[in-house]
Amino acid sequence: MKKIRINKFFRFFVLLGFLAGCSEQSSFHEVEESNNYVGSLKSADLTAEVDPSTFHQEVTFGGDGKLTIKDWAEKDVSTTSQLLFGDMQLKVLRVPIFALQDISDPIYDNVITVIQAVQNVNPNVEIFASIANGDGYGNHYHGADKFPNQWIGCCPYNVYDLNLTAYASYLDSFMDRMSNVGINIDYLGPWNEDPADESDHRKVFDQMLNLGGTAKVGLERWGLQTSVNDVEDVMGQINVSGSHFYDDDAIAESSWESTWQQLVNKSSNPVWYTEATRYSTNDGIENLIAGMNNIFPAIRGGVENVTFYQVVKRFVWANGTALPIKYSGFKNLVNNASGKRVVPSNSSINDVKVIAFAKNKSLSLHFINLSTNNKTTRIELQSGYEAQGTVTRTIWTSSDTESSNSYNLGGNSAWNVTIPAESYVHINVPLNNNAGN
């Protein structure tokens, strides 16, 4: 009898343990990815909270060709345009205006060639024309040096003592040159890293005869902090408040996002990051991560467009060859953000950054791990949302480029994933309910 009683107690406690395990699995899930078991939820290195119930802005992405336009046009323009504006779903093309060149100069044939090649791939791509810091032939000129000498010295009340009547007339000629071949300029930016104030913006736009319905882009300061300081002066004369972010060394990394938020909050217009960079010319996982780290705070801060600098040269070569790591990584971000809205997300440690996009029952999570260690990450969905279906994780590391694995979740609000050391990771999550509710 004593032996039988012990067996009954043993079975009772086994049953209790089984039921407790089932109860835990109803809320949490541990997944095995690439044969690397990530351990229990309690051992996670960080928590990433995501709330699909709240929609923020939609973000479009663009590609800049201002200082590489000649090479782009004269080599494999059709392949590069397909890679960037077809396979990679960039929506805005930033092209140059070269004030140092006569409007009949062949460099503008190059501009037209690129625009038409891109429009052959996607007729709905928007064209953003912006004054360039150069002459189109490999020579770089900044500040007043990018304008003809004969325009300078007349008017001490204007930036660079510049003759803004002559400049407005030149911009009209540019608009004519484009419209004569059926090209509509959707956005026009007459200043590029210049200290142009409200008066300088107003005088250029007001004196133009061919501006029509083209949206006016302004500010475009070299530094983000300067844009924050100056936007209230200029924003009444423009439709888009643009900024660069070359002062990222001067602003503490912990303040990047909040500084972009300051610009968004101060501006009465949509804010664009009009010249995103920091991903260098060469390929490599370190450059992909650096570029992602540079734009994540802008997106989290509320910008509505990110235009990548020198996409021909830094994403693809002019001969039509893609830089495989950077091109595939940024393409993944761009395409999986297309048509979606930013939703709130947060990482509990600084080494792992996250942004999230959602639409309907699809949640797109993008992580970068800046550290040299793998990070076990506990994803927690807020507001009653759960992962329901096949989750796909795609990774970019020093040894993996766009490597994917999938697993099924059935009503889990929290689960663990591995974010490898020095990596970019995309996790596509099917939701139980539509986002934004």
Residue, then its C-alpha position, 0 to 999 in steps of 0.5 A: m500500500k505504501k508503494i502505491r501511495i508514493n506512485k500516486f503522489f508522483r503522478f499528481f506532481v508530474l501532472l501539476g508540472f505539465l499544467a503549469g508548463c501549458s499555462e506558461q506557453s499560452s503567453f510566452h514562447e521560446v523559439e529555436e532559430s538557426n540551431n541556436y536555442v535562445g534559453s528561457l524568457k527570464s534570461a533575456d538580455l533585453t526587452a523590446e516592447v512594441d505597440p501596434s495599436t498606435f499609428h505614427q507617420e508613414v515613411t517614404f524613401g528616396g535616392d539621391g544622384k546629385l554628384t554622381i548623375k553623370d556616371w549614372a547616366e552614361k553607364d548602365v542607367s537602366t539596370t541601376s534604375q531598376l535595382l533602385f526604383g523597381d526591385m528596391q522601392l524608392k519613391v523619390l529621386r533627388v536630382p541636381i541643379f548646377a548653378l555654375q553651368d549654363i542651362s544648355d550644358p550637356i550635364y542636364d542631358n544626364v539629369i534628363t536621362v536618369i529621370q526618364a530611366v527611373q520613370n520607365v521603371n516607375p512612372n509614379v516616382e516623385i522628382f526632387a530637384s535640389i541645388a548641388n554643391g558642385d559643377g557636375y564634373g567632379n568638382h565640389y563647391h560649397g557655400a557661395d562658390k556654387f553660384p556664378n561670380q556675376w551673381i555675387g556682390c550686388c545685394p548685401y541684404n541677401v545670403y552671400d550678397l547673392n542676386l536672387t532675381a538672377y537665381a530665380s530666373y535660372l531656376d525658371s530656366f531649369m524648370d523649362r528645360m525639364s518641362n520641355v521633355g515632359i518632366n514635372i518637378d515635384y519638389l524644388g530645393p534652392w538651398n543646400e547647406d546654406p544659411a538662407d533665412e526666411s527672406d532668402h527663401r521668399k525672394v527666390f520662390d516669389q520671383m519664380l514664374n515657372l514654379g507652378g504647383t511644385a512643392k517648396v523644400g527649404l532649410e536643408r541645413w548641414g547640421l540637424q541642430t541648426s535646422v532645429n534652431d532655424v526652422e521656425d524662421v523659414m517654415g512659412q515659406i516652404n512646404v517641406s522642412g528638410s535637414h541633413f545630419y552631419d553634426d551627429d558627432a556633436i550631438a550625443e547619440s542618446s539625443w539623436e532621436s529627441t533632436w529629430q523630435q524637436l525639429v518635427n515638433k517645431s515644424s509646421n511642415p512635414v520633415w524630411y531627412t534629405e541627405a542620409t548617409r554614414y554607410s560609406t562607399n564600400d560594402g560591409i556589415e559595419n557600413l550597413i549597421a552604421g547607416m541604419n543607426n543613422i536613420f533609425p532615430a530620424i524615423r523614430g523622431g517623426v520624419e516622413n521621408v529619408t533620402f539616401y545620399q549617392v545611391v549610385k556608388r553606395f548601394v549600386w555601382a554605375n555599371g549595374t552591380a549591387l553592393p550585396i550587403k548594403y543593397s540587400g539590407f536597405k532594400n529589405l528595410v525600404n520594401n518592408a516599410s512601404g505602405k506601412r505606418v510607424v508604430p511605437s517600439n522601445s528597446s531596454i538597452n542602448d546597444v540594440k535599436v529597433i523600429a517598427f512598421a505595421k499595416n493590417k495584420s502585418l508587423s515589421l520589426h527591424f533591429i540592429n545590434l551594435s555590440t559584439n555579443n549576441k543578444t537574447t531579445r524578449i519581444e513583447l506586444q502591447s495592447g492585446y496584440e499577439a503573434q498568430g502564424t508564421v514568423t520569419r526572421t532574416i539576418w545580416t551579419s559578417s557571415d550571413t547576408e539575408s539568411s532567413n528562418s521561420y517558426n510558428l506562433g499561436g497567440n503569443s504576446a511575448w517570445n524570445v529571439t536572438i539578435p546576433a552580434e553586429s547585425y541587422v535583423h528583420i522580423n516579420v510578424p503576423l498579428n491576431n488583429n489589425a494594427g491601429n486599433 
